[in-house]
Amino acid sequence: MGLLTFYVSGAILVGVIGFIGYHLVTFFTDYIRRRNMLVKFPHNKPHFIFGHMLEYPGPNDEGLAFQREMTERYPIAGLLWMMFIPMLIVSHPKTVSIILKSSDVILKCAMSYETNCQLPGNNHPYVNAVGVLSDIMLKRFFEPWFHNEFLFSLTPSGRKFFKQCDYVHQIAEEIIKERTKELQHQVRESSERSRRCMDFLDTLLTAKDEKGEGLTMREIRDEVDTFLFEGHDTTSSAISWALYSIAEHPEIQQRVQDELDGVLDQAGHTDVLWEDLTKLPYMTMVIKEAMRLHSPVPFIQRVLTSDTEIDGKMAPAGTLVNCVIYNIHHNPTVWEDSTRFDPDRFLPENAERRSPYAFVPFSAGPRVNIRLDPNHKVEKIENLIMRAKNDIKLLVTKR
C-alpha cells in the first residue's frame, strides 16, 4: 500500500511539473515572439528593469508636456515598456484609424432613466463609486506588478476596486431588469410604446442578429456600464474646459456672445432652442477647439484580437494599444502650434483638409461675461477624464 501511494504521488507530481512546465514554455515562447515583433516599432532605450516608467513625470502638466515631446519624436506610433509589459502608442490619424476601425444628458437620453446624481452637493453613491474606480485604475496602470488580476485582488485597493465594481454592475443590472419589464408590458400595451421613442437601451434589449439571437445579459450590461461610467463626467469636463478657454480669451468670448445675441435677436426669443444650434457655427468651432486642446477623454485602449499591420510593421494579437487622444490632438504633423487656442482650425476649409481621425474627442445665467480668477492657478490631472487639480474657478459678472 505504501509503495502504491508513493507511485501515485510521484505520478501526480510529475504531471503537475509537466503541466506547469508546458505552460511556462508556451508563455515564454509566445512572449519572445511578440517581443521580437514589437521592438521593431520606434522607442527610447528602456531601462532593463523598469522600462520607460522612470521617464514619465506623472499624470499632470509635466506629464502632458512629456507626451507632446514624445509625440513630436514619434508622431506615427511608438513602443512603451511598463517594466516587461509592452504597450503600443498610436498618435496619428492614419494609425488611430486602423485601431478604431478594427473594433466594432446620458442616463436620460440613452436609457430614459432618471437620478439626481448630478445635482450640486449631492453625494450620490454612483458618482462616488466612479470616482474611486477611476483613481484606483489610474494608480494600478502605473503599477504593472498589479496588472495581474489575482495579485491585485489580494491588495486593499483591489478589494475596494472589486467592491465598487459590484456596486456599479448592480446599478446597471437594475436598470436593465426594470426596462425589460417595461418592454414586456409594452408588448401588451403597444400604444404606449408608440408614444415613447426607443432609446439606446431599448435597442440593445430588442436587437437580434441574422440568427434571431439577442445580446446576452453580460453583453448588455457591459454596454450600459460604458454609457454610465464614461457618460456621467465627460460632458461636464468638456464644458468646464471650454468655459476655461473662453474666459482665457476675451476676444473669442466676445465673438461667441455677438453670434449668440444675433441669433436670439433674429429669432425673437431668449432661450436657445434645438433649431438654433445649427446657426451658431463659431460657438461650435470654439467647443471643438476646447475639446481638442484639453481632450476631456485623454486616452482609450484596445487589445488587438489578431496580428495587425501598423505603420508598415506587424503588431501581434494580444498587444495593448493606447490611442492617446491628447497626443493625437497635439501631433505637430497635424496641428501646428498645438498648444495655442485657435477655433479657426475648425473652419470648413481647414477641417476638410484633415483626416476625420485627427479630431476624436469622445466622439451661468443668460447674460454674463466669464473671466478667470487671477488668484487661482489651473493645473491638469490626467485621469480617465481630464480633470483640474484644484478645480476651475471662473468669475461670472453681468454684462
C-alpha positions, 0 to 999 in steps of 0.5 A: 500500500505504501509503495502504491501511494508513493507511485501515485504521488510521484505520478501526480507530481510529475504531471503537475511539473509537466503541466506547469512546465508546458505552460511556462514554455508556451508563455515564454515562447509566445512572449519572445515572439511578440517581443521580437515583433514589437521592438521593431516599432520606434522607442527610447532605450528602456531601462532593463528593469523598469522600462520607460516608467522612470521617464514619465513625470506623472499624470499632470502638466509635466506629464502632458508636456512629456507626451507632446515631446514624445509625440513630436519624436514619434508622431506615427506610433511608438513602443512603451515598456511598463517594466516587461509589459509592452504597450503600443502608442498610436498618435496619428490619424492614419494609425488611430484609424486602423485601431478604431476601425478594427473594433466594432444628458446620458442616463436620460437620453440613452436609457430614459432613466432618471437620478439626481446624481448630478445635482450640486452637493449631492453625494450620490453613491454612483458618482462616488463609486466612479470616482474611486474606480477611476483613481484606483485604475489610474494608480494600478496602470502605473503599477504593472506588478498589479496588472495581474488580476489575482495579485491585485485582488489580494491588495486593499485597493483591489478589494475596494476596486472589486467592491465598487465594481459590484456596486456599479454592475448592480446599478446597471443590472437594475436598470436593465431588469426594470426596462425589460419589464417595461418592454414586456408590458409594452408588448401588451400595451403597444400604444404606449410604446408608440408614444415613447421613442426607443432609446439606446437601451431599448435597442440593445434589449430588442436587437437580434442578429441574422440568427434571431439571437439577442445580446446576452445579459453580460453583453448588455450590461457591459454596454450600459456600464460604458454609457454610465461610467464614461457618460456621467463626467465627460460632458461636464469636463468638456464644458468646464474646459471650454468655459476655461478657454473662453474666459482665457480669451476675451476676444473669442468670448466676445465673438461667441456672445455677438453670434449668440445675441444675433441669433436670439435677436433674429429669432425673437426669443431668449432661450436657445432652442434645438433649431438654433444650434445649427446657426451658431457655427463659431460657438461650435468651432470654439467647443471643438477647439476646447475639446481638442486642446484639453481632450476631456477623454485623454486616452482609450485602449484596445487589445488587438484580437489578431496580428495587425499591420501598423505603420508598415510593421506587424503588431501581434494579437494580444498587444495593448494599444493606447490611442492617446487622444491628447497626443493625437490632438497635439501631433505637430504633423497635424496641428501646428502650434498645438498648444495655442487656442485657435477655433479657426482650425475648425473652419470648413476649409481647414477641417476638410483638409484633415483626416476625420481621425485627427479630431476624436474627442469622445466622439451661468445665467443668460447674460454674463461675461466669464473671466478667470480668477487671477488668484487661482492657478489651473493645473491638469490631472490626467485621469480617465477624464481630464480633470483640474487639480484644484478645480476651475474657478471662473468669475461670472459678472453681468454684462 
